[in-house]
Amino acid sequence: MVDAVEAIGKARAAVSERAELPGMSLMEHLDELRKRIVHSALYLAAGFIVAWIFKDWLLHLLQGPLLKIGKNLVFTHPMDALNLYLQVALLAGAILASPFILFQVWLFIAPGLYQKERRFVIPFMAATVGLFLAGASFGYFYVLPGAMKILIIDMGHNFTPMITIEDYSSFFLSIILGLGISFELPILIFFLAMFGIVSPRFLWKNIRYAILAVFIVAAIICPSPDPWTMCIYAIPMLALYLIGIGVAWWVHPSRRKAKEAAV
């Protein structure tokens, strides 16, 4: 009798929880998407304006790894300098506006989540921004200076370098954005696990493929062929993958259901 009462109580709780999810038509979804895109564009524009005010300081920051080895940028097209200022201001503005843009993303997906899942909003935003900045900082303070020294000073000492704005900015952005995005791996695993697409067992079972992929990425971004240096670049990404396994175990539906059944 007691078990039947508990089962009825859990069924009612499940129905009540599902009732929290508001039904939205296709047009309402599209209208909500339009609203979030407009708000995100406004935040991005505001971030761009703020970054443009500090464009000279940002440009000096961008050239930092190159200035440390006594080299300066050159340009071959009249628009190169203006384009660089615009790129720097847009990138910095996007980083400044990222918490507000991520909040808009969360507001768009929140109606499809249960009340207990919405508590992840603050950890989600903090972890997303923090991991991206960690990856970008790793690229700026370790990868770029090492790449500049090895590629220009060590390997290019017999030549006269002419580093153009276009080439350097592309190289800079590929490393900074690439590492910033790659450090978002735990966030990607978080969502895949929360929706039951991957499980911690699956991630652990395929860890050898993850290690292979990490070392391939490390070999691409590592400026030196030295295997020990490559390991220095690979270790943070492997650590993030292991953290992602822990995150997957924490949020996977099977664990939540087992916990609810135990209660």
N, C-alpha and C positions, 0 to 999 in steps of 0.2 A: 504493500500500500504506500509506504514511504517512497519507494523507488518510483512508483507511478506519479506521485505528487511532484517529485523532483523533475521527472521527465517532462511533465506538463509545464512546470515553471520554466525550464530551459527552453521549451518550444515557444512559450509566450515571449520570453526574452529575445529569442531569435527573430520572431515576427516583429516585435517592437523595434529591434535594432534595424531591421530591413525597412521598417516604416519611416525611419529617419531619413532615408535616401529619397530626396524629392524627385518626382518624375518630371522630365523636361522634354519638350518636343524638339524636332530637328531645328526648327526656326529659332527656338529659344537657345539651343546650343550655339547656333551660328551667331546670334546676337550677342551672347555672352563672350564668344571668341573674339568678335569684332571689338567689343568693349575692352577686353584685356589687351588686345594688340594695340589699340589706340593709346591706352594708358602706358603701356610699355614703351611705345614710340615717344611719348611725351617725356618720360623719365630718361630715355636715352638722349633726347635733345637737350634736356637740362644738364645731364652729365657732360655732354659734348661742349656746351657753353662754358661750364666751369673749367673743364680741361683746357679749352682754348685760351683761357685767361693765363694759364700756367704753361703754355706751349713751349716757351723757351727753356724752362726748367725741365720739362718732360723730354725735350729734344736732347738736352745735355745728359739726362739719365739714359736715354736710348743709346747714345754714343759712348757711354762710360766704358764698356769693355774694349772698345776700339781706341779710345783716348789713353787707356792705361798702357798700351804698347806704342804710344807716340804716333798714331796714324789718324788721319782725318778723312772725312767723306768728301767725295767729289761728285759733281752732277754733269750729265751730258745732254740734258734737255731743259729748256727754260721752265717747264712745269714741275720738274722733279722736287724742288725745294717746297713749293706749295703743297704738292701731293703728300710729301712726308709730314708736313705740319698737320694736314687733314687726317692722315692715317694715325698719327700719334694721338691727336685729340679724340678721334673716334674710339680708339682702343682704350685709352684711359677713361673716357666718358662711359664706355660700356662696363668697365670694371666698377666705376663709381656707382652706376645705376643698377648693377647686377642684383643687389639685395631686393630692390624694389621690383625689378623685372621678375625675379624668382617668386616674389610674393604674388604677383599677378598670375604666374603659372600655377601656383598653389591654389589660388582662388578659383581658377578654372577647373581644376581636377577635384577640389575639395567636395563639391556636391555628390560625387560618386564614391566617396569614402564614408566609412562608419565614423561615429563620433569618437571612438577610442583611437582610430587611425589618424584623426586630424591633430592629435597632440604632437605629431611628428613635425609640425610646421617649423618651429623654431630650430630644433636640431637639424632639420633638412636644410634650411637656409644657411645656418652657421657652418655646417659641414661642407656644403657645396662651395660657398665663397672661400672658406678657409683652405680646403684642399686645392682649389684652383690657384690661390695665391701661393700656397706652399710649392706647387709644381712650377709656377712661373718664377718664384724666387730661386728654386733649385736650378732652373735653367739660366737665370740671369747671373747668379753669383758663382756658379760652379761650371756649368756646361759652356756658356758663351766665352768667359775668359780663357778657359782651357782650349777651346776651339780656335780663338783668335791667336793665341800664342803658338799653338802647334801648326796651324795652317799657314799663318802669315810669317811668323818669326822663324820657326824651325824649318818647315818645308819650303818656304818661299824666300829664304835669305839670299838666294842667287838671282832674284828677280825684283823688279820695281813694282810694288803693288799700286793699283789704281782702283780703289774700292768705291763703287758708285752707290748713290743713295738707293737706287732701285734694288740692286743686288743685296746690299746689306740689310735693308728693311725686310726684304723677303726672307732672308736667312734668319734674321732676328725673330720675326713673327712665327716662322715655322718651328723654331725651338721653343719660344715662350708659350705659344698657344698649344703646340703639340704636347709639351710636358704638363701644362695646366690642365688640358683635357684628359690626358692619360691618368692624372692623379685623381680624377673623378670616378675611378673604377669602383670604389666602395659604394658610391651613390647609385651607379648603374646596377650593381648587384643588389642593392637595397630594394629597388623597384622590381627587378626581375624576381627576387625571392618573395617579396610581399604579395605579388600577384600569382605566385606558384609556378612561374616559368622555369626557374632553376631551384635546386635544393642544395643545402650544404653538402650532402653526400655526393651529388653530381659534381660540385666544384672540387671537392677533395679527391674524388676518383680521377678527375682529369687534370690534376695539378701538374703532371709532367708536361702536358701540352701548354699549360699556362707558363711554366718555367721556360720552355722553348721559345714561346712568343715574346716573353719579357727580354730574354737575351738577344733575340733578333732586333727588337726595338733598341736595346742598349747598344748593340753593335752599330746601329744606324746613327744614333745621336752621339756616341762616344767619339771624341776627336782623336783618340789615341788607339792604336791596335793592341796596346798592352792589355792582356786579359785581366790583370788586377784592377786596372782603371775601369774596365768594362763592368767588373763586379760591383764597383762603387756605384755605378749608375743603375745596375739591375736590382741591388738590394732594396732600395726604397719602393720600387714597383712590386717586388715580391712580397714585401711587408704589407703593402696595400691590398694585395690579393688575399693574403691570410686574414687581414682585418675584414675583408669582404665576406669571407667564409663565416666568420663570427657574426657579422651583421645578418647574413642569410639565415643562420641558425636562430637568431633572435626574432626575426620578423616572419619566418616562413609559416604559412597557414597551418601546417601539420603540428607545429609546436604549440601554436595558439589554441588549436582544437584540443590537443592533449591536455593543455593547462586548464581549459574550460571543463573538460570531462572530469579531471581530477577534483575540481571545485564542486 
